[in-house]
Amino acid sequence: MKLIIVESPAKAKTIKNFLTKDYEVIASKGHIRDLPKNRFGIKIDNEKIVAEYRISEDSTATVKQIQELAKKSDEIFIATDEDREGEAIGWHIAHAINKDPEKLPRIVFHEITKNAIIHALETPRTIDMDRVDAQQARRLLDRIVGYKLSPLLANKIQKGLSAGRVQSSTLKIVVDREREIRAFVPEEYWTIDTLFKKDIEATLVSFENEKIDKLTIKTGDQATKIVEALKKESFKVGEIETKERKSSTPPPFMTSTLQQSASSSLGFSPKKTMMIAQALYEGVKTPEGTSGVITYMRTDSLNLAAEAVEAARELIVNRYGKEYLPAQPKVYTKKSKGAQEAHEAIRPTMLAFTPEVAATYLKPDEIKLYRLIYNRFLACQMNDARFEQQSITFESSNAQFRATGRKLLFDGFYRVAGSDDKDKLLPTLTTGDAIDIQSIVPEQHFTEPPSRYSEASLIKKLESEGIGRPSTYAPTISTLQARNYIEIDKRAIAPTEIAFTVTEMLENHFNEIVDAGFTAAMEETLDEISESGKSWHKILLDFYYPFIEKIEAGKTNIVSLKMAKPLGRNCPQCGSELLLRSGRFGEFIACSGFPKCKYTEQTEENQNENTAAAPDEVTDEVCEKCGSPMVVKNGRNGKFLACSGYPKCKNTKTLNQETKFSEVPCPDCGGKLLWRQSRRGAFWGCEHYPKCKFISKFEPSTKKCQVEGCGGALAPRTYRNKEVYECVKCKDRTPREENA
């Protein structure tokens, strides 16, 4: 009998389908050995580091089963994932079954298909000890930081806090962005919104020999004077420029770009994306039986197998025509230094398993992600899209405007990948022709603070800074959320107040832990272990001794920020004792059961200082969601009704406002449309929300949009001093007389 040992039961099941009865395939179910949970587990002297690995209780039965099968086997293959973590798991498995890791045959593959598995069995190698050492160094380094620094945070700030090498530097990035947002001061500026004859939108680029940019016009008076002067000017058509531009094909997906794209286009969290990708890699049902349908999904490589590229080129010609195929295959280079995970980008393993075919076999979320991967792979081997870029200037003696447009000449990879870009064509004009301004209006604006990171943009930032590796992005964000350091609302990541306190302490006393440059340099140092066999013992010892000195000094030098005083009262939500704590905005009362219980209240002093904290006025109205009384509260937009059951129930309503209904039924479900108020402004919404999510800033009519494939409701409005109908779906605008 021949034994193949993998990590995942799903992976084991798929591989077993490809092989004869001579093979037995078993899964270790992930890591079987690790450092002990309840103690440091690392012995250190001046020359060597010894990790005290233990088989976990959860893995005891699995290890026993593997050991029994190993005794009966004539040949044993380690078939864990081909990355550092997979190499280390294979090394631990070899030790668990009392085999020499450097002699046990090791097979690798980037896709779980029959051909790939058979080829791997024919070309085994041995376990790469440099990769194992690199993974050991990373694991032990993280244990040193987490095990030694977390208790100090708990002692000086709050019980239950933790720190980590990648986790803490990632948190600082989020906190720094929030600091920028809080320190931001809006700046007023004005634009001149101009429409020339023939409905040509144009931008003022110079006035009285001064270049006009976004912040040039600072006040309304300045804008009005410019507008009045421009109205007196006579304009003519100036330079007309037409150039061809290209939109380059995107590279195939690697882990970070897949997570970013799935977040922005599908709304998937990085954690969800990786769970679905794992299932697609390990094996799903196909017309040929169970098989992996994408290559390994933890990778920072952009390489593609030659045979996969050739298959893609053949499909492109047959399906779309020769004009979509480049003369030579497109080759992409990796963006990050030293791609260490798998040796291929993420791609489909079988091009015959199209998204249309896959829809019959995959779950709804699986088909969404698979389509994204499949189309991106085909797109990366197609020709660029080509545009005709148009630019027209309108000139007077004192001013210059510019209008731009473009026309798609050849869709190229857009044929597969799609695009939100629409043609914006300019009319045919002749240089020197006179042209009048149709409308010109000054508009006030205010600069906005930088936006909070989304999961996608944070991953992009981590990748650009060199913090972490493909396998760590999703777990790092999940850990920060689980530890209550961040909150994610509508994709925006905001740090909690305790995150500021922790980050400030680390900046003051352990700056290297939160410094992006230090963390990235450490990643490169760990890479050197894998690439050139650099001594991992020396790397860890060089870090360990200075770090421990800081820990010991911190025990006496760091002033406690706990300021927690028992109040002799119990939490109304969970019954734990209430404590008086100190935060960024002064003292407050909080539950000692944090983070499980997040109950807080203001101190009596703060309540007296804050007029908005006056006792809530209870009304006769009852919350339609939970039945609790509604109370009157003060907000930045005035008084409103809120449920007294907050925070369990977060229902709110406008106060003393007569409900306004539209005579037009909801275009989506036929229900009544109500005029609603929100923090972002007023809008028309369906009475059946959240079942029906129709909203529109303008009251819709019964007329329908004529744009092909749209059919949305048309809403009458005034746009640039013209009466138009605007589609609530595609935003296409047409003059009202055309729809009369």
Buried (B, 14 or more C-beta within 10 A) or exposed (E): EBBBBBBBBBBBBBBBBBBEEEBBBBBBBBBBBBBEEEEEBBEBEEEEBEBEBBBBEEBEEBBEEBEEBBEEBEBBBBBBBBBBBBBBBBBBBBBBBEBEBEEBBBBBBBBBBBEBBEEBBEEBEBBBBBBBBBBBBBBBBBBBBBBBBBBBBBBBBBEBBBBBBBBBBBBBBBBBBBEEBEEEEEEEBBBBBBBBEEEBBBBBBBBEEEEBEEEBBEEEEBBEEBBEBBEEBEBBBBEBEEEEEEBEBBBBBBBBBBBBBBBBEBEBBBBBBBBBBBBBBBBBEBEEEBBBBBBBBBBBBBBBBEEBBEBBBEBBEEEBEEEBBBEEBBEBEBBBEBBBBBBBBBBBBBBEBBBEEBEEBBEEBBBBBBBBBBBBBBBBBBBBBBBBEBBBBBBBEBBBBBBBBBBBEBBBBBBBBEEEEEEEEBEEBEEEEEBEBBEBEBEEBEEEBEEBBBBBBBBBBBBEBBBBBBBBBBBBBBBBBEBBBBEBEEBEBBBBEBBBBBBBBBBEBBEBBBBBEBBBEBBEBBBBBBBEEBEBBEBBBEBBEEBEEBBEEBEEEBEEBBEBEEEEEEBEEEEBBBBBBBBEEEBBBBBBBBBEBBBBBBBEEBBEEEEEBEEBEEEEBEBEEEEBBBBBBBEEEEEBBBBBBBEEBEBBBBBEEEEEEBEBBBBBEEBBBBBBBEEEEEBBBBBBBEEBEBBBEBBBBEBBBBBEEBEBBBBBBEEBEBEBBBBBBBEBBBEBEEBE
